[in-house]
Amino acid sequence: MKTLSLIIILFVFGTLNAQRETLNQEPKVGLVLSGGGAKGFAHIGTLKVIDSLGIKVDYVAGTSMGAIIGSLYASGYSGKQLDSLFKIVDFDTLINDKFERKSKSLFERKNSEKYALGLPFDNFKIQLPSGLSRGQKVYNMLYKLMLPVNHITNFEDLPIPFFCIATNIETGQPVILDQGNLAHAVAASGAFPSLFQPVNIGDHIYIDGGVTNNYPIEELKAKGVDVIIGVDVQDDLKDREALKSAPDILVQINNFRTIEAMKSKRQMTDIYIKPDITNFTVISFGEGKDIIKNGEAAAYQQLNALVDLKQKQKGFYKRPKTKMPDSVRLNSIKLKGNKRYTRSYILGKLKLRGNEKVSFKTIEKGIDNLVATNNFETFRYQLIKNETGNTYDLVADINESEAQTFLKVGAHYDDLYNSGALLNVSRKRLLFKNDIASFDVVLGDNFRYDFDYFIDKGFYISIGVKSRFNQFDRRIDADLLLDEDDPLILAGLNRVDIEYQDQTNQIYLQTLLAKEFALSLGAEHKRLKIASETLIGPEEDEDLIFENTDYLSLFGNLKIDTYDNRYFPKNGFFFNGDVHFYIGASGFNQEFDNYSIAKADIGYAFSLNEKIAFNIETFGGFQLGDRSTNSLNFTLGGYGNNFVNNISSFYGYDYLSLIGNSFVKANFNMDYEIVKKHHIMLSANYANIEDNIFDTTEWFSEPDFSGYALGYSIETFLGPLEGKFTWSPETGDSFWYFNVGFWF
């Protein structure tokens, strides 16, 4: 009996002591952050309040945007740091995977700046992409920010243990992601359907976790936390007045399940924070500052509960500041998954060689160069630190695009070529792994075609083949066509209605210099025909032929183009130098002798602010050798782009009005973007053009010709919509020019 009493006393005493220790023990705090797109910025505001109170969080769980914010917080970033980081992010570029123009090669750039729409076209079927964005830039940003914890593959070992939720698209089941590549896992959790392409991890394909579990509180509670702080940025159900579109209705349908599930999940949340996100949507990224403020305000509404929680913790917890490195030293580059595209091609696009110190900006630019080719769906890289030395191996998993054939369309109107509808068929990997073939057909007032074939070898010698046919009708100056002793000139003929046709075929070699310059060397065949239907030739019922000759030449070209926008540049530099050595001719021109034509265009664009930009351009060219033909002389006048041969624009004069075998020209352009994509353009150009001006001081003297232009331009999906009024003080003449669509 005494033994039993002693056992009971010891048991009671032990129980009381355990209860006392439990009461004195700090509660384990969990944080759950829901998905909600841009509304998830409110999480940052709440985290700023939590940090200001010195509350220590022991576990973080999140879905979609909650996973992105939560993972960065778990990696060591404070709420204040996240506030600063997200204020400088261009979310339009980030989410839509927009690449800088200079990310594309010169060949790819030219082919991507003239089409209004392009879609994969395999097996004679148009295929729609699985998402508007690959999510590559999102991954790049996350991986860079998470580099301080890059070595951690078990998310339990992060500064704050973490997991996120994704949805297995094949089973429809939610999946906890708590191991592996943190940036990759978070990107999968945030792969919003239709906006982002699904994410492959191992043998599984994932989409946004919000589809199945947007507030993973049960899973967090299973981790043994005592107190859960929950931040909910999910929508409430909308009334009929707010449901105006199909996307609104689809979101409402998805919210049925989410809101029903939140009834029980809210009851499980110890400190429930519901920011006011009524006036925001999942894409309100431009209003991040206001959303963050609303997150702070909602947290302060729960201030008493948060303070009570803090009082149960010992001391003030101050988060250490996480610092992200600016650059790394690459030891080697290892590629996995490339089957169709060679290592040399990929490294040529990345512009990385290994065994060099590179900044993250350089790495990201290289990835942009690669993904902008549209030959790759994703490029998921990791930096693996070497055991000896402070160097890294860049290891990349590459997912190549399956699409090979593309159908593209465009439309255009201008005052020289008039209306035209563009149809393009492009084929990648036509004959070799690294090649692309592109064929344009323009149907309209002037039939044209443009064929390009290019085998891209990156840093090595690339090979190109090009064929182009161009034609237009125009009344032009007779001096372009006739010699001084021609009897038609003696008869006082000044202007002639002509049909101008040019077919040019080229084969060339191209290589990259200093990672930016493209040097091309090749051979060219040109068939040039100029005729008039209004003048009768030697034979009755025959058009008068001014030119009908096949020319053979060798050429060299050096080009650099860093303009950020082809049509409305705000910064960048442009140089295009070209030399043609004409070595033979057959047909109409019976008195041909070898001669050369050299020309160069230089441009520099800069901005004073976000609204005002300037573009200064200089042009020049000259002919050396025989004067057996003047059909390839330099001609100035009108407004346009993508002209053939040595034809160039000049405000204040009509097309092909100013003629000579040498010229200099300067353009000064001011672009005032009054509202987004609406531009007021002010331009001035000056020139000297005549025969052999470089033999005298004429090229350096006061300009003989000048012109001015005032225009209004709107950027549309078809391309620029432009109207320009031009005037010349020398002649007093004025012209209106109109352009619709990309130039081709």
C-alpha positions in Angstrom: 0.0 0.0 0.0 2.8 2.4 0.9 4.5 1.5 -2.4 1.3 2.3 -4.4 0.9 5.7 -2.6 4.5 6.6 -3.3 4.0 5.8 -7.0 0.9 8.0 -7.1 2.7 10.9 -5.4 5.6 10.7 -7.8 3.3 10.6 -10.8 1.3 13.6 -9.7 4.5 15.5 -8.9 6.0 14.6 -12.3 2.8 15.7 -14.1 2.7 19.0 -12.4 6.4 19.6 -13.1 5.9 18.7 -16.9 3.0 21.2 -17.0 5.1 23.9 -15.4 7.9 23.3 -18.0 5.3 23.3 -20.8 4.0 26.7 -19.6 7.5 28.1 -19.5 8.4 26.7 -23.0 8.3 29.2 -25.9 5.6 28.3 -28.4 6.7 27.1 -31.8 5.3 29.7 -34.4 4.2 28.7 -37.9 3.5 31.2 -40.7 1.2 30.3 -43.6 0.9 32.5 -46.6 -1.8 32.0 -49.2 -1.6 32.5 -53.0 -3.2 35.4 -54.7 -0.9 36.8 -57.4 0.0 40.4 -57.0 -2.3 40.6 -54.0 0.4 38.5 -52.3 2.5 41.7 -51.9 0.4 42.1 -48.8 2.5 39.3 -47.2 5.5 41.7 -47.3 3.6 44.3 -45.3 2.6 41.7 -42.7 6.2 40.4 -42.4 7.5 44.0 -41.8 5.2 44.2 -38.8 6.2 40.7 -37.5 9.9 41.7 -37.8 9.3 45.1 -36.1 7.9 43.2 -33.1 10.8 40.8 -33.0 8.7 37.7 -33.4 10.6 34.6 -34.2 9.0 32.4 -36.9 9.9 28.7 -36.7 8.2 27.3 -39.8 6.9 28.9 -43.1 4.5 27.3 -45.5 3.1 28.9 -48.7 1.4 28.5 -52.0 2.0 30.4 -55.2 2.8 34.0 -54.4 2.8 33.0 -50.8 5.5 30.4 -51.6 7.6 33.0 -53.4 7.5 35.5 -50.5 7.6 32.8 -47.9 10.7 31.1 -49.4 12.6 34.3 -49.5 11.7 35.0 -45.9 12.8 31.5 -45.0 16.0 32.1 -46.9 16.9 34.9 -44.6 15.5 38.1 -46.2 13.6 40.4 -43.8 10.2 42.0 -44.6 12.0 45.3 -45.1 14.5 43.8 -47.5 11.7 42.2 -49.5 9.9 45.5 -49.6 13.0 47.1 -51.2 13.6 44.2 -53.6 10.1 44.1 -55.0 9.9 47.8 -55.5 12.6 47.7 -58.2 11.3 44.7 -60.1 9.8 45.2 -63.5 7.0 42.7 -63.2 5.7 43.2 -66.8 9.1 42.1 -68.1 9.5 39.4 -65.4 6.1 37.7 -65.8 5.8 37.9 -69.6 9.4 36.8 -70.1 10.2 39.9 -72.1 13.7 39.9 -73.5 15.8 42.9 -74.4 16.1 43.4 -78.1 19.8 42.8 -78.0 19.3 39.4 -76.4 18.4 38.2 -79.9 21.0 37.6 -82.7 20.9 40.0 -85.6 19.3 37.3 -87.7 16.6 36.5 -85.1 16.0 40.2 -84.4 15.3 40.9 -88.1 12.9 38.0 -88.3 11.0 38.9 -85.1 10.4 42.6 -85.8 8.0 42.4 -88.7 5.3 40.0 -87.7 2.1 40.7 -85.8 1.4 37.1 -84.8 3.3 33.8 -84.9 2.3 30.3 -83.8 3.7 26.8 -84.0 2.5 25.0 -87.1 3.4 21.3 -87.0 1.7 18.6 -88.9 -0.4 21.3 -90.7 -2.0 22.2 -87.4 -1.7 25.4 -85.4 -0.6 24.7 -81.9 -1.2 27.0 -79.0 1.4 27.2 -76.2 0.8 25.7 -72.8 1.3 29.1 -71.2 2.0 32.7 -72.2 5.3 32.7 -70.3 8.0 30.1 -69.8 8.7 31.5 -66.3 12.4 31.7 -67.1 12.9 35.2 -65.8 11.0 34.3 -62.6 13.3 31.4 -62.1 16.4 33.5 -62.8 15.3 36.1 -60.2 14.5 33.5 -57.6 17.7 31.6 -58.1 19.9 34.7 -57.8 18.1 35.8 -54.6 18.4 32.3 -53.1 22.1 31.8 -53.9 23.1 32.3 -50.2 21.2 29.1 -49.4 21.9 27.4 -52.8 23.8 24.5 -51.1 20.7 23.5 -49.0 18.6 20.8 -50.7 16.5 19.9 -47.6 14.2 22.8 -47.0 14.1 21.9 -43.3 17.7 23.1 -43.1 16.9 26.6 -44.3 17.3 29.5 -41.8 13.6 28.9 -41.3 12.2 25.5 -42.3 9.9 25.8 -45.3 7.7 23.9 -47.6 5.3 24.9 -50.4 2.4 23.3 -52.3 2.2 22.5 -56.0 -0.4 20.6 -58.0 0.5 17.5 -60.0 -1.2 18.2 -63.3 -1.6 14.5 -64.2 -3.2 13.4 -60.9 -4.8 16.6 -59.8 -3.4 16.1 -56.3 -1.6 18.7 -54.1 2.0 17.9 -53.4 4.3 19.1 -50.7 7.6 20.3 -52.1 10.3 20.4 -49.3 13.5 19.1 -51.0 15.6 19.8 -54.1 16.2 23.1 -55.9 14.4 25.7 -53.9 13.9 28.2 -56.8 12.6 25.4 -59.0 10.1 24.2 -56.3 8.8 27.7 -55.7 8.5 28.3 -59.5 6.4 25.2 -59.7 4.2 26.3 -56.8 3.5 29.6 -58.6 3.0 28.3 -62.2 -0.4 29.9 -62.7 -2.3 28.0 -65.4 -2.4 29.6 -68.8 0.0 32.4 -67.6 3.0 30.2 -66.9 3.9 26.9 -68.6 3.8 23.8 -66.3 7.1 23.1 -64.5 8.9 19.7 -64.8 10.6 18.4 -61.7 12.0 14.9 -62.1 9.3 12.7 -63.7 6.4 15.0 -62.6 4.7 18.0 -64.1 3.4 20.7 -61.7 1.2 23.8 -61.9 0.1 26.4 -59.3 -0.6 24.9 -55.9 -3.5 27.2 -55.5 -5.5 25.0 -57.8 -5.8 22.4 -55.0 -4.5 23.9 -51.7 -4.1 27.6 -51.5 -3.7 27.8 -47.7 -1.7 24.8 -46.4 -2.5 25.1 -42.8 -3.2 21.4 -42.0 0.2 20.5 -43.5 1.9 23.2 -41.4 0.1 22.1 -38.2 1.4 18.6 -38.8 4.9 20.0 -38.4 4.3 20.4 -34.7 3.8 24.2 -34.5 1.9 25.6 -31.6 0.7 28.9 -32.9 -0.1 29.7 -36.5 -0.1 33.1 -38.1 -2.0 33.1 -41.3 -2.2 35.7 -44.0 -5.0 35.2 -46.5 -5.1 37.2 -49.7 -7.7 35.1 -51.5 -10.7 36.7 -53.2 -14.2 36.6 -51.8 -17.1 35.7 -54.1 -18.2 38.5 -56.5 -21.7 39.6 -57.4 -23.1 39.7 -60.9 -22.1 43.3 -61.4 -18.4 42.4 -61.1 -18.5 39.3 -63.3 -18.0 40.9 -66.7 -15.8 38.5 -68.6 -15.0 34.8 -69.1 -11.8 35.0 -66.9 -13.8 36.6 -64.1 -16.3 33.7 -64.2 -13.6 31.1 -64.3 -11.9 32.6 -61.3 -15.2 32.7 -59.5 -15.8 29.0 -60.2 -12.4 28.2 -58.7 -13.1 30.4 -55.7 -16.2 28.3 -54.8 -13.9 25.5 -53.5 -11.3 27.8 -52.0 -13.8 29.9 -50.0 -15.6 26.8 -48.8 -12.3 25.2 -47.6 -11.4 28.5 -45.8 -14.3 28.1 -43.4 -12.6 25.4 -41.5 -9.0 26.6 -42.2 -9.8 30.0 -40.7 -10.9 28.3 -37.5 -7.5 26.5 -37.3 -5.6 29.8 -37.6 -4.6 31.3 -34.3 -3.9 34.8 -35.6 -5.8 35.3 -38.9 -4.8 38.3 -41.0 -7.0 39.3 -43.9 -5.6 42.3 -45.9 -8.1 44.5 -47.8 -7.4 43.4 -51.4 -10.9 44.2 -52.8 -9.7 46.8 -55.3 -6.8 44.7 -56.6 -6.5 41.7 -58.9 -3.9 38.9 -59.4 -2.1 41.1 -62.0 -2.1 44.4 -60.1 1.7 44.4 -59.9 1.9 48.1 -60.7 0.1 48.8 -57.4 2.5 46.8 -55.2 3.2 49.7 -52.9 -0.4 50.2 -52.0 -0.9 46.4 -51.5 2.0 46.2 -49.1 0.6 49.1 -47.1 -2.7 47.2 -46.8 -0.8 44.2 -45.6 0.7 46.3 -42.8 -2.6 47.8 -41.9 -4.2 44.3 -41.6 -1.3 43.1 -39.4 -1.8 46.1 -37.1 -5.4 45.2 -36.7 -4.1 42.0 -35.0 -1.5 43.9 -33.0 -2.8 42.8 -29.6 -2.6 39.1 -30.6 0.8 39.5 -32.1 2.1 41.3 -29.0 0.7 38.6 -26.7 2.5 36.0 -28.8 5.7 38.0 -28.6 5.5 38.1 -24.8 5.6 34.3 -24.8 9.0 34.4 -26.6 12.2 35.3 -24.9 14.1 38.4 -26.0 13.8 40.3 -29.3 14.6 38.3 -32.4 16.4 40.4 -35.0 16.8 38.8 -38.4 20.3 38.7 -39.8 20.7 40.6 -43.0 21.1 38.4 -46.1 23.6 39.6 -48.7 23.5 38.4 -52.3 26.8 38.2 -54.2 27.2 40.3 -57.3 29.4 37.9 -59.2 30.9 34.4 -59.2 33.9 32.7 -60.7 32.9 30.0 -63.1 35.1 27.0 -63.3 33.2 25.1 -66.0 29.8 24.9 -67.8 28.0 21.5 -67.9 25.0 21.0 -70.1 22.4 18.3 -69.8 19.4 17.6 -71.9 20.5 19.2 -75.2 20.0 16.6 -78.0 19.2 18.7 -81.1 21.5 21.7 -80.4 25.2 21.4 -80.0 27.3 22.6 -77.1 29.0 25.2 -79.3 25.7 26.7 -80.4 24.5 26.9 -76.8 27.7 28.4 -75.5 27.7 30.9 -78.4 24.3 32.1 -77.3 25.2 32.2 -73.6 28.5 34.0 -74.4 30.1 32.2 -71.5 33.3 30.1 -71.8 34.0 29.0 -68.2 37.2 29.7 -66.2 36.2 33.4 -65.8 34.6 35.7 -63.3 31.1 36.8 -64.3 28.4 38.9 -62.8 24.8 37.6 -62.4 23.8 40.2 -64.9 26.1 38.6 -67.5 24.7 35.1 -66.7 21.1 36.3 -67.0 21.9 38.1 -70.3 23.4 34.9 -71.6 20.3 32.9 -70.7 18.1 35.6 -72.3 20.2 35.3 -75.5 19.6 31.5 -75.5 15.9 31.4 -74.6 15.1 34.3 -76.9 15.8 32.0 -79.8 12.6 30.1 -79.0 14.6 26.9 -79.4 14.4 26.1 -75.7 11.4 25.9 -73.4 13.5 26.2 -70.2 17.0 26.6 -69.0 17.2 25.7 -65.3 20.7 26.2 -64.0 22.4 25.7 -60.7 25.8 26.9 -59.4 27.6 24.1 -57.7 30.5 25.2 -55.5 33.7 23.3 -55.9 35.2 21.7 -52.8 38.6 23.4 -53.5 38.7 27.1 -54.2 35.9 29.6 -54.3 34.7 28.6 -57.8 31.5 27.3 -59.2 30.4 24.9 -61.9 27.3 26.1 -63.8 25.2 23.0 -64.4 22.2 23.5 -66.6 19.2 21.2 -67.3 17.9 22.2 -70.8 14.4 21.5 -72.1 14.5 21.9 -75.9 11.4 23.1 -77.8 9.6 20.5 -79.8 8.2 23.0 -82.3 10.0 23.2 -85.6 7.6 25.0 -88.0 6.0 28.4 -87.4 3.4 30.3 -89.3 3.6 34.1 -89.0 1.5 36.9 -90.4 1.8 40.7 -90.7 0.3 43.6 -92.6 1.7 46.9 -93.8 1.0 50.1 -95.7 3.4 52.9 -96.8 3.6 55.5 -99.6 6.2 53.6 -101.6 5.1 50.0 -101.5 1.5 50.7 -100.7 -0.5 47.9 -99.1 0.9 44.4 -98.4 -0.1 41.3 -96.4 2.9 39.2 -95.1 2.8 35.5 -94.8 5.8 33.7 -93.3 6.8 30.1 -92.9 9.8 29.4 -90.7 11.4 26.0 -90.2 14.0 25.2 -87.6 16.4 22.2 -87.9 15.6 21.9 -91.6 18.9 20.3 -92.6 21.1 20.7 -89.5 20.6 21.0 -85.8 21.5 24.7 -85.6 19.8 26.0 -88.7 16.7 28.0 -89.5 14.9 28.7 -92.8 12.5 31.6 -93.2 10.4 32.4 -96.2 8.3 35.6 -96.5 5.8 36.3 -99.2 4.2 39.7 -99.5 0.9 39.9 -101.3 -0.6 43.2 -102.3 0.1 46.1 -104.5 3.8 45.0 -105.0 4.6 41.3 -104.8 7.8 40.6 -102.9 9.6 37.7 -101.2 12.4 37.2 -98.8 14.1 33.9 -98.1 16.7 33.4 -95.4 18.6 30.3 -94.4 21.2 30.4 -91.6 23.3 27.8 -89.9 24.2 29.3 -86.5 27.5 28.2 -85.1 27.8 30.9 -82.3 31.4 31.9 -81.8 32.4 29.7 -84.8 31.9 30.4 -88.5 28.2 30.5 -89.3 26.8 30.1 -92.9 24.0 32.0 -94.4 22.0 32.0 -97.7 19.6 34.8 -98.7 17.4 35.5 -101.7 15.2 38.6 -101.9 12.9 40.0 -104.6 11.7 43.6 -104.3 9.6 45.8 -106.6 7.7 49.1 -106.7 6.3 51.7 -109.2 7.3 55.3 -108.9 7.8 58.6 -110.7 11.5 59.4 -110.3 14.1 61.8 -111.4 15.4 60.9 -114.9 19.0 61.6 -113.8 18.9 58.3 -112.0 18.4 56.4 -115.3 20.0 58.4 -118.1 23.4 59.6 -119.2 23.9 63.3 -119.9 24.0 62.8 -123.6 20.8 60.8 -123.8 18.4 62.5 -126.3 15.5 62.2 -123.8 17.3 64.6 -121.5 17.8 67.0 -124.4 14.1 66.8 -124.9 13.6 68.2 -121.4 12.5 65.0 -119.7 12.8 65.4 -115.9 10.6 62.8 -114.3 9.9 59.2 -115.4 7.3 56.7 -114.3 9.2 53.4 -113.8 8.9 49.9 -112.6 11.8 49.0 -110.3 12.6 45.3 -109.7 15.5 43.9 -107.8 16.4 40.3 -107.1 19.4 39.8 -104.8 20.9 36.4 -103.9 23.7 36.0 -101.3 25.8 33.3 -99.7 28.0 34.4 -96.8 30.0 33.5 -93.7 29.5 35.2 -90.4 31.3 35.3 -87.1 31.0 37.1 -83.8 33.7 39.5 -82.7 34.1 40.6 -79.0 30.7 38.9 -78.3 28.8 41.9 -80.0 30.0 42.6 -83.5 28.9 40.4 -86.4 31.3 40.3 -89.3 30.0 38.8 -92.6 31.9 38.0 -95.9 30.2 36.7 -99.0 29.3 36.7 -102.6 26.3 38.3 -104.2 24.3 38.0 -107.4 22.0 40.9 -108.2 19.5 41.2 -111.1 18.3 44.8 -111.5 15.6 45.8 -113.9 14.2 49.3 -114.4 11.6 49.9 -117.1 8.9 52.3 -118.0 5.4 51.5 -119.4 4.8 55.1 -120.3 7.7 55.4 -122.7 8.1 53.2 -125.8 11.2 51.3 -126.4 13.0 50.7 -129.7 10.4 48.1 -130.7 6.8 49.0 -130.9 4.6 47.8 -128.0 7.8 47.3 -126.0 8.5 49.1 -122.7 11.5 51.3 -122.6 14.2 49.5 -120.6 16.7 51.6 -118.6 18.4 48.7 -116.8 18.3 45.0 -117.1 21.6 43.6 -115.8 23.0 40.8 -113.7 25.7 42.0 -111.4 28.2 39.8 -109.5 30.0 41.1 -106.4 32.0 40.2 -103.3 31.0 42.0 -100.1 31.9 42.5 -96.5 29.7 43.8 -93.7 30.3 44.7 -90.1 27.3 45.3 -87.8 26.6 46.1 -84.2 23.1 47.0 -83.0 22.4 47.6 -79.3 19.2 49.7 -79.8 16.6 48.8 -77.2 13.8 49.3 -79.8 14.1 49.3 -83.6 11.4 51.9 -84.1 11.6 54.0 -81.0 15.1 53.6 -79.5 15.7 55.2 -76.1 19.3 54.0 -75.7 21.9 52.0 -77.6 24.3 52.2 -80.4 24.1 51.2 -84.1 26.8 50.7 -86.7 26.4 49.1 -90.1 29.4 49.2 -92.5 29.2 47.7 -95.9 31.6 47.3 -98.9 30.7 45.8 -102.2 33.3 44.9 -104.9 31.4 44.6 -108.2 33.4 42.2 -110.3 31.2 41.3 -113.3 28.0 42.1 -115.2 26.0 40.6 -118.0 22.9 41.6 -119.9 21.9 45.2 -120.6 25.1 46.9 -119.3 27.7 46.1 -122.0 30.3 48.6 -120.9 30.8 47.4 -117.3 34.2 47.7 -115.5 35.0 46.8 -112.0 34.1 49.3 -109.3 33.3 49.4 -105.5 30.6 51.0 -103.3 31.2 51.6 -99.6 28.7 53.0 -97.1 28.2 53.2 -93.4 25.4 54.1 -91.0 26.0 55.2 -87.4 23.4 55.9 -84.7 23.4 56.7 -81.1 20.2 56.9 -78.9 19.9 58.3 -75.4 17.2 59.5 -73.0 16.9 62.5 -70.8 14.1 60.9 -68.8 11.4 58.3 -69.2 9.5 60.5 -71.7 12.1 62.2 -73.9 14.7 60.4 -76.0 17.0 61.5 -78.8 18.5 59.5 -81.7 21.4 61.0 -83.6 22.3 59.3 -86.9 25.0 59.9 -89.6 25.2 58.2 -93.0 27.8 58.3 -95.7 28.8 56.5 -98.9 30.9 56.7 -102.0 31.8 54.9 -105.2 35.2 54.0 -106.4 36.2 53.1 -109.9 34.2 52.8 -113.1 31.1 54.9 -113.9 29.6 52.5 -116.3 26.3 52.4 -114.4 24.4 54.9 -112.3 21.5 52.5 -111.4 23.2 51.7 -108.1 23.8 55.3 -107.1 22.8 56.7 -103.8 19.3 58.1 -103.8 17.5 60.1 -101.0 13.9 61.1 -100.4 10.7 60.1 -98.7 10.2 58.2 -95.5 10.6 54.5 -94.9 12.7 51.5 -93.8 13.9 48.3 -95.3 14.7 49.9 -98.6 16.6 48.0 -101.3 20.1 48.8 -102.6 21.3 52.3 -101.9 17.9 54.0 -101.5 17.5 56.0 -98.3 14.9 58.3 -96.6 15.2 62.0 -96.5 12.5 64.3 -95.0 11.3 67.2 -97.1 11.8 65.5 -100.5 9.9 62.9 -102.4 11.2 59.4 -102.9 14.4 59.0 -105.0 14.6 62.8 -105.5 18.3 63.4 -104.7 20.9 61.4 -106.6 24.7 61.0 -106.6 27.5 58.5 -106.4 28.5 59.8 -103.0 26.7 61.5 -100.1 26.8 62.4 -96.4 23.6 62.8 -94.3 22.8 63.5 -90.7 19.5 62.9 -88.9 18.4 64.4 -85.5 15.3 62.8 -84.0 13.4 63.6 -80.7 10.8 61.2 -79.4 8.4 62.5 -76.8 6.3 59.6 -75.4 3.3 61.6 -74.1 1.6 58.5 -72.8 2.6 54.9 -73.0 3.1 53.8 -76.7 2.0 57.3 -78.0 4.9 59.3 -79.5 5.3 62.8 -80.9 8.3 62.8 -83.2 10.4 65.9 -84.2 13.0 65.3 -86.8 15.6 67.2 -88.9 17.9 65.9 -91.6 20.7 67.5 -93.6 22.7 66.2 -96.6 25.1 66.8 -99.3 24.8 64.4 -102.3 26.3 64.5 -105.8 29.0 62.8 -107.8 32.5 62.6 -106.2 31.9 64.9 -103.3 34.7 63.3 -101.3 37.2 64.5 -104.0 36.5 68.0 -102.9 35.5 69.7 -99.6 31.8 69.5 -100.6 31.2 66.6 -98.1 32.4 68.9 -95.3 30.7 72.1 -96.4 27.3 73.6 -95.4 24.5 71.2 -96.3 22.9 71.8 -99.7 19.7 69.9 -98.7 17.6 70.0 -95.5 14.2 68.8 -94.4 12.1 68.7 -91.2 9.3 66.4 -90.0 6.6 66.4 -87.3 5.0 63.1 -86.7 2.7 61.2 -84.4 3.2 57.4 -83.8 1.3 54.8 -81.9 2.7 51.4 -81.1 0.2 48.7 -82.0 0.3 44.9 -82.3 0.6 45.3 -86.0 3.5 47.7 -85.6 3.8 51.5 -85.7 0.8 53.5 -86.8 2.4 56.7 -88.1 1.6 60.0 -89.8 4.4 62.5 -90.7 4.3 65.9 -92.1 7.6 66.9 -93.8 8.9 70.1 -95.3 12.0 71.4 -97.0 13.1 75.1 -96.8 15.0 74.9 -100.1 12.0 74.0 -102.3 9.1 75.0 -100.1 7.6 71.6 -100.8 5.8 69.6 -98.2 4.7 66.0 -98.1 2.6 63.8 -95.9 3.7 60.2 -95.2 1.7 57.5 -93.6 2.8 54.1 -92.4 0.8 51.2 -90.8 2.5 48.1 -89.4 6.0 46.8 -89.1 8.3 47.4 -92.1 9.1 44.4 -94.3 
